[in-house]
Amino acid sequence: MTRWEVLKEHVHDVRRLRNLAMLLRVIESHFNGEVKMEKNLTEYMAKKYRWGNKTTRKNLDILVNLRLLKCLRSPKDHWTKIYYLLDS
């Protein structure tokens, strides 16, 4: 199943669906599928799309729960989250 199919199956609100798809596209194209610091992504989304930190984090959590992203803690700093785009 493609990422888009997973999103369409589980997310029924059109606005949220678009936002999640956009976030996936940003992670894929701008960050090459790997966000090494959550802070970098939240800053990028705030600057480019005027998203707040909570909005970005909430959408990241949804994508992790849908198993489209994998979230790990940095081995160097336990507070830093790292996100990986999972293959679908």
Phi and psi restraints in degrees (value plus and minus 20) as a CYANA .aco file:
   2 THR   PHI     -97.7   -57.7
   2 THR   PSI     145.2   185.2
   3 ARG   PHI     -78.8   -38.8
   3 ARG   PSI     -63.0   -23.0
   4 TRP   PHI     -82.1   -42.1
   4 TRP   PSI     -61.8   -21.8
   5 GLU   PHI     -84.0   -44.0
   5 GLU   PSI     -59.8   -19.8
   6 VAL   PHI     -82.8   -42.8
   6 VAL   PSI     -65.4   -25.4
   7 LEU   PHI     -81.0   -41.0
   7 LEU   PSI     -68.4   -28.4
   8 LYS   PHI     -83.0   -43.0
   8 LYS   PSI     -52.7   -12.7
   9 GLU   PHI     -92.1   -52.1
   9 GLU   PSI     -55.5   -15.5
  10 HIS   PHI    -124.3   -84.3
  10 HIS   PSI     -40.4    -0.4
  11 VAL   PHI    -134.4   -94.4
  11 VAL   PSI     100.9   140.9
  12 HIS   PHI    -127.2   -87.2
  12 HIS   PSI     -32.1     7.9
  13 ASP   PHI    -103.8   -63.8
  13 ASP   PSI     100.8   140.8
  14 VAL   PHI     -81.6   -41.6
  14 VAL   PSI     -62.4   -22.4
  15 ARG   PHI     -83.0   -43.0
  15 ARG   PSI     -65.5   -25.5
  16 ARG   PHI     -85.3   -45.3
  16 ARG   PSI     -58.6   -18.6
  17 LEU   PHI     -79.4   -39.4
  17 LEU   PSI     -65.9   -25.9
  18 ARG   PHI     -83.1   -43.1
  18 ARG   PSI     -62.9   -22.9
  19 ASN   PHI     -84.2   -44.2
  19 ASN   PSI     -62.5   -22.5
  20 LEU   PHI     -85.1   -45.1
  20 LEU   PSI     -61.7   -21.7
  21 ALA   PHI     -83.6   -43.6
  21 ALA   PSI     -60.7   -20.7
  22 MET   PHI     -84.8   -44.8
  22 MET   PSI     -62.2   -22.2
  23 LEU   PHI     -83.2   -43.2
  23 LEU   PSI     -62.0   -22.0
  24 LEU   PHI     -80.7   -40.7
  24 LEU   PSI     -62.0   -22.0
  25 ARG   PHI     -84.8   -44.8
  25 ARG   PSI     -60.3   -20.3
  26 VAL   PHI     -83.5   -43.5
  26 VAL   PSI     -64.5   -24.5
  27 ILE   PHI     -83.4   -43.4
  27 ILE   PSI     -60.1   -20.1
  28 GLU   PHI     -90.5   -50.5
  28 GLU   PSI     -65.9   -25.9
  29 SER   PHI    -109.1   -69.1
  29 SER   PSI     -66.1   -26.1
  30 HIS   PHI    -102.3   -62.3
  30 HIS   PSI     -55.3   -15.3
  31 PHE   PHI    -127.0   -87.0
  31 PHE   PSI     -12.7    27.3
  32 ASN   PHI      34.6    74.6
  32 ASN   PSI      15.8    55.8
  33 GLY   PHI      60.7   100.7
  33 GLY   PSI     -15.6    24.4
  34 GLU   PHI    -163.7  -123.7
  34 GLU   PSI      94.1   134.1
  35 VAL   PHI    -120.1   -80.1
  35 VAL   PSI      88.6   128.6
  36 LYS   PHI     -98.1   -58.1
  36 LYS   PSI     -41.4    -1.4
  37 MET   PHI    -163.2  -123.2
  37 MET   PSI     102.7   142.7
  38 GLU   PHI     -74.5   -34.5
  38 GLU   PSI     -55.4   -15.4
  39 LYS   PHI     -77.7   -37.7
  39 LYS   PSI     -59.1   -19.1
  40 ASN   PHI     -82.2   -42.2
  40 ASN   PSI     -61.4   -21.4
  41 LEU   PHI     -89.7   -49.7
  41 LEU   PSI     -64.1   -24.1
  42 THR   PHI     -83.9   -43.9
  42 THR   PSI     -57.4   -17.4
  43 GLU   PHI     -86.9   -46.9
  43 GLU   PSI     -61.2   -21.2
  44 TYR   PHI     -83.4   -43.4
  44 TYR   PSI     -66.0   -26.0
  45 MET   PHI     -86.5   -46.5
  45 MET   PSI     -55.2   -15.2
  46 ALA   PHI     -86.6   -46.6
  46 ALA   PSI     -63.1   -23.1
  47 LYS   PHI     -91.1   -51.1
  47 LYS   PSI     -65.8   -25.8
  48 LYS   PHI    -102.7   -62.7
  48 LYS   PSI     -60.0   -20.0
  49 TYR   PHI    -139.8   -99.8
  49 TYR   PSI     -16.9    23.1
  50 ARG   PHI      41.3    81.3
  50 ARG   PSI      14.1    54.1
  51 TRP   PHI    -105.6   -65.6
  51 TRP   PSI     123.1   163.1
  52 GLY   PHI    -100.0   -60.0
  52 GLY   PSI     144.6   184.6
  53 ASN   PHI     -79.7   -39.7
  53 ASN   PSI     -59.7   -19.7
  54 LYS   PHI     -85.5   -45.5
  54 LYS   PSI     -58.6   -18.6
  55 THR   PHI     -82.5   -42.5
  55 THR   PSI     -66.7   -26.7
  56 THR   PHI     -83.5   -43.5
  56 THR   PSI     -66.5   -26.5
  57 ARG   PHI     -84.3   -44.3
  57 ARG   PSI     -59.4   -19.4
  58 LYS   PHI     -83.6   -43.6
  58 LYS   PSI     -63.1   -23.1
  59 ASN   PHI     -88.1   -48.1
  59 ASN   PSI     -55.7   -15.7
  60 LEU   PHI     -82.4   -42.4
  60 LEU   PSI     -62.6   -22.6
  61 ASP   PHI     -81.2   -41.2
  61 ASP   PSI     -60.4   -20.4
  62 ILE   PHI     -82.2   -42.2
  62 ILE   PSI     -65.1   -25.1
  63 LEU   PHI     -85.0   -45.0
  63 LEU   PSI     -55.2   -15.2
  64 VAL   PHI     -87.2   -47.2
  64 VAL   PSI     -63.5   -23.5
  65 ASN   PHI     -84.4   -44.4
  65 ASN   PSI     -50.2   -10.2
  66 LEU   PHI    -102.5   -62.5
  66 LEU   PSI     -20.8    19.2
  67 ARG   PHI      43.2    83.2
  67 ARG   PSI      15.3    55.3
  68 LEU   PHI    -117.8   -77.8
  68 LEU   PSI     -42.0    -2.0
  69 LEU   PHI    -147.9  -107.9
  69 LEU   PSI     133.8   173.8
  70 LYS   PHI    -135.7   -95.7
  70 LYS   PSI     113.1   153.1
  71 CYS   PHI    -134.0   -94.0
  71 CYS   PSI     109.1   149.1
  72 LEU   PHI    -150.0  -110.0
  72 LEU   PSI     140.2   180.2
  73 ARG   PHI    -113.7   -73.7
  73 ARG   PSI     122.7   162.7
  74 SER   PHI     -85.0   -45.0
  74 SER   PSI     115.1   155.1
  75 PRO   PHI     -87.2   -47.2
  75 PRO   PSI     -44.4    -4.4
  76 LYS   PHI     -98.9   -58.9
  76 LYS   PSI     -57.6   -17.6
  77 ASP   PHI    -159.9  -119.9
  77 ASP   PSI      90.5   130.5
  78 HIS   PHI     -80.4   -40.4
  78 HIS   PSI     -41.2    -1.2
  79 TRP   PHI    -101.0   -61.0
  79 TRP   PSI     -42.6    -2.6
  80 THR   PHI    -101.9   -61.9
  80 THR   PSI     107.9   147.9
  81 LYS   PHI    -116.8   -76.8
  81 LYS   PSI     120.6   160.6
  82 ILE   PHI    -138.8   -98.8
  82 ILE   PSI     114.7   154.7
  83 TYR   PHI    -137.3   -97.3
  83 TYR   PSI     116.7   156.7
  84 TYR   PHI    -142.0  -102.0
  84 TYR   PSI     114.8   154.8
  85 LEU   PHI     -96.2   -56.2
  85 LEU   PSI     104.1   144.1
  86 LEU   PHI    -106.6   -66.6
  86 LEU   PSI     124.8   164.8
  87 ASP   PHI     -90.6   -50.6
  87 ASP   PSI     122.4   162.4
